């Protein structure tokens, strides 16, 4: 049975490791749990074990050593997510080994996969205007005046008229207004279509592999040839 400490950073971890080692706790009774890995830091403590959490259940990690309640497991998980570390200190309550008995711990490496979001790029959608010439025919109306002279058949028509000069009364002048239509181009903006831009997450599976090492033992017998003589 042992207990678990929450460690802020590597400097604090070094202080606590050294404190427990100086207090007589063997290195192989100390276990460091983290999300990011501190293998390089533990080179000065080769017998201290390291466990990668990597989203694993905290209670499952420590199941071999200590029972962890749901409340404590949540507290430890929050600490790991904030970048902190966990240090397990095992209290050696077992009976001392016999004089002719030695213990060898076998370890194996375990792969842990972390995913990081990286900026792959960006999609830029720009709206721009381009000009094109439209041509079409438009009918327009305009006035055209024709003057026709035709003889009057039959007896001459005698009219009574004033023998005096007309002056400026324009009685002998016919004025006909002449008009024509003029084209005026008007541009209007109309919505022809809309562009919808969506971003979606596509999940795909990537195959990863790595080489892990597992410790085992090899037993061989070395004979003393002097005893066979």
C-alpha positions as CSV (number, residue, x, y, z in Angstrom):
1,X,0.0,0.0,0.0
2,X,1.2,3.5,-0.8
3,X,0.0,7.0,-1.5
4,X,-0.1,9.4,-4.5
5,X,1.2,13.0,-4.7
6,X,0.3,15.6,-7.3
7,X,3.5,17.2,-8.7
8,X,3.5,20.6,-10.4
9,X,6.4,20.3,-12.7
10,X,9.8,18.5,-13.2
11,X,11.6,20.7,-10.7
12,X,9.1,19.8,-8.0
13,X,9.3,16.2,-9.1
14,X,13.1,16.2,-8.6
15,X,12.7,17.6,-5.1
16,X,10.1,15.0,-4.1
17,X,12.0,12.1,-5.6
18,X,15.2,13.1,-3.8
19,X,13.2,13.6,-0.6
20,X,11.8,10.1,-0.7
21,X,15.1,8.5,-1.7
22,X,16.9,10.3,1.1
23,X,14.2,9.1,3.4
24,X,15.1,5.5,2.5
25,X,12.5,4.7,-0.1
26,X,14.0,2.6,-2.9
27,X,13.8,4.0,-6.4
28,X,11.9,0.9,-7.6
29,X,9.1,1.8,-5.1
30,X,8.5,5.2,-6.9
31,X,6.3,5.5,-10.0
32,X,5.8,8.7,-12.1
33,X,2.6,9.0,-14.1
34,X,2.2,11.8,-16.8
35,X,0.5,12.6,-20.1
36,X,3.6,14.0,-21.8
37,X,6.4,11.7,-20.7
38,X,9.5,12.5,-18.6
39,X,11.7,9.7,-19.7
40,X,14.7,12.0,-20.3
41,X,14.3,13.6,-16.9
42,X,14.3,10.2,-15.2
43,X,17.8,9.2,-16.5
44,X,19.2,10.2,-13.2
45,X,16.8,7.8,-11.5
46,X,17.0,4.7,-13.6
47,X,15.0,2.5,-11.2
48,X,12.1,4.9,-11.0
49,X,9.2,3.5,-13.1
50,X,7.2,5.7,-15.5
51,X,3.6,5.2,-16.6
52,X,2.0,7.1,-19.5
53,X,-1.6,7.9,-18.8
54,X,-2.7,8.7,-22.4
55,X,-6.4,8.8,-21.6
56,X,-6.3,5.6,-19.5
57,X,-8.4,5.2,-16.4
58,X,-6.4,6.3,-13.4
59,X,-7.9,3.6,-11.2
60,X,-6.7,1.0,-13.7
61,X,-3.2,2.4,-13.7
62,X,-2.8,2.1,-10.0
63,X,-4.9,-1.0,-9.6
64,X,-1.8,-3.1,-8.9
65,X,-0.8,-0.9,-6.0
66,X,-3.7,1.0,-4.5
67,X,-7.4,1.4,-4.7
68,X,-8.4,4.8,-6.1
69,X,-11.9,6.2,-5.5
70,X,-13.9,7.9,-8.3
71,X,-13.5,11.3,-6.6
72,X,-9.7,10.9,-6.4
73,X,-9.5,9.5,-9.9
74,X,-11.3,12.6,-11.2
75,X,-8.9,14.8,-9.2
76,X,-5.8,13.1,-10.6
77,X,-7.2,13.1,-14.2
78,X,-7.8,16.9,-14.0
79,X,-4.2,17.4,-12.7
80,X,-2.8,15.4,-15.6
81,X,-4.8,17.3,-18.1
82,X,-3.4,20.5,-16.7
83,X,0.2,19.2,-17.4
84,X,0.9,18.2,-13.8
85,X,2.4,14.8,-12.8
86,X,1.5,12.1,-10.3
87,X,4.0,10.4,-8.0
88,X,3.2,7.1,-6.4
89,X,5.2,6.1,-3.3
90,X,4.9,2.5,-2.3
91,X,5.4,1.7,1.4
92,X,7.4,-1.5,1.7
93,X,5.4,-3.6,4.2
94,X,6.3,-6.9,2.8
95,X,8.5,-9.4,4.7
96,X,12.2,-9.1,4.0
97,X,13.4,-11.5,1.4
98,X,15.4,-14.5,2.4
99,X,19.1,-14.2,2.4
100,X,19.4,-16.6,-0.6
101,X,16.6,-14.9,-2.5
102,X,16.9,-12.0,-5.0
103,X,14.2,-10.2,-6.9
104,X,14.5,-9.0,-10.5
105,X,11.8,-6.7,-11.9
106,X,10.9,-7.3,-15.6
107,X,9.6,-4.4,-17.5
108,X,8.2,-3.9,-21.0
109,X,7.6,-0.8,-23.1
110,X,4.1,0.3,-24.1
111,X,3.2,2.5,-27.0
112,X,1.0,5.5,-26.3
113,X,-0.4,7.7,-29.1
114,X,-1.2,11.4,-28.7
115,X,-2.9,13.5,-31.3
116,X,-2.0,17.2,-31.9
117,X,-3.8,19.6,-34.2
118,X,-1.5,21.2,-36.7
119,X,-2.3,24.0,-39.1
120,X,-2.6,22.4,-42.5
121,X,-3.5,25.6,-44.3
122,X,-6.5,27.7,-45.0
123,X,-9.2,28.1,-47.6
124,X,-9.8,31.6,-48.9
125,X,-13.0,32.4,-50.6
126,X,-13.0,35.8,-52.3
127,X,-15.8,37.6,-54.1
128,X,-14.7,39.7,-57.2
129,X,-16.5,41.4,-60.1
130,X,-15.7,40.9,-63.7
131,X,-17.0,42.9,-66.7
132,X,-18.6,41.5,-69.8
133,X,-20.3,43.2,-72.7
134,X,-23.9,42.5,-73.4
135,X,-25.4,43.3,-76.8
136,X,-29.0,43.3,-77.8
137,X,-31.2,45.2,-80.3
138,X,-33.8,47.7,-79.0
139,X,-36.5,49.1,-81.3
140,X,-36.8,52.9,-81.2
141,X,-39.5,55.1,-82.7
142,X,-38.9,58.5,-84.4
143,X,-41.2,60.9,-86.3
144,X,-40.7,61.3,-90.0
145,X,-42.6,64.1,-91.9
146,X,-43.5,63.8,-95.6
147,X,-44.9,66.5,-97.7
148,X,-47.2,65.5,-100.6
149,X,-48.6,67.8,-103.2
150,X,-51.6,66.8,-105.1
151,X,-53.9,68.7,-107.6
152,X,-57.5,69.4,-106.7
153,X,-59.9,68.2,-109.4
154,X,-63.1,70.1,-110.3
155,X,-63.8,73.8,-110.2
156,X,-61.3,76.0,-108.5
157,X,-62.1,76.9,-104.9
158,X,-62.4,80.5,-104.4
159,X,-61.6,81.7,-100.9
160,X,-62.0,85.0,-99.4
161,X,-58.9,86.2,-97.7
162,X,-57.5,89.3,-96.5
163,X,-55.5,91.1,-99.1
164,X,-53.3,92.7,-96.5
165,X,-50.0,91.3,-95.5
166,X,-50.0,88.6,-92.9
167,X,-47.1,90.1,-90.9
168,X,-45.8,87.9,-88.1
169,X,-49.0,86.0,-87.3
170,X,-47.6,82.8,-88.9
171,X,-51.0,82.1,-90.4
172,X,-49.3,80.6,-93.4
173,X,-46.8,78.5,-91.4
174,X,-47.5,74.9,-90.2
175,X,-45.4,73.6,-87.3
176,X,-45.2,69.9,-86.7
177,X,-43.2,68.7,-83.7
178,X,-40.8,65.8,-84.6
179,X,-39.8,63.5,-81.9
180,X,-37.7,60.3,-81.6
181,X,-37.0,57.9,-78.8
182,X,-33.6,57.9,-77.1
183,X,-32.1,54.8,-75.5
184,X,-31.0,55.1,-71.9
185,X,-29.1,52.2,-70.3
186,X,-29.9,51.5,-66.7
187,X,-27.9,48.8,-64.7
188,X,-29.6,46.9,-61.9
189,X,-28.0,44.5,-59.5
190,X,-29.9,41.2,-59.1
191,X,-28.9,38.1,-57.0
192,X,-28.3,35.2,-59.3
193,X,-26.9,32.6,-56.9
194,X,-25.4,32.2,-53.4
195,X,-22.2,30.5,-52.3
196,X,-22.4,28.3,-49.2
197,X,-19.0,27.5,-47.5
198,X,-19.0,24.7,-44.9
199,X,-16.1,23.1,-42.9
200,X,-16.5,19.5,-41.8
201,X,-14.3,17.1,-39.9
202,X,-13.5,14.0,-41.8
203,X,-12.2,11.1,-39.8
204,X,-9.7,8.6,-41.3
205,X,-7.6,5.9,-39.8
206,X,-3.8,6.0,-40.0
207,X,-1.7,3.0,-39.2
208,X,1.1,3.7,-36.8
209,X,3.7,1.3,-35.4
210,X,6.7,1.5,-33.2
211,X,9.3,-0.8,-31.7
212,X,8.9,-1.7,-28.0
213,X,11.2,-3.7,-25.8
214,X,10.2,-6.3,-23.2
215,X,12.5,-7.6,-20.6
216,X,12.8,-11.3,-20.0
217,X,15.4,-13.6,-18.4
218,X,17.7,-16.2,-19.8
219,X,19.0,-18.9,-17.4
220,X,22.3,-20.6,-18.2
221,X,24.4,-22.9,-16.2
222,X,28.1,-22.5,-15.9
223,X,29.9,-25.6,-14.6
224,X,33.0,-25.6,-12.6
225,X,35.3,-27.9,-14.5
226,X,37.7,-28.4,-11.6
227,X,35.0,-30.3,-9.7
228,X,34.7,-32.9,-12.5
229,X,38.4,-33.9,-12.2
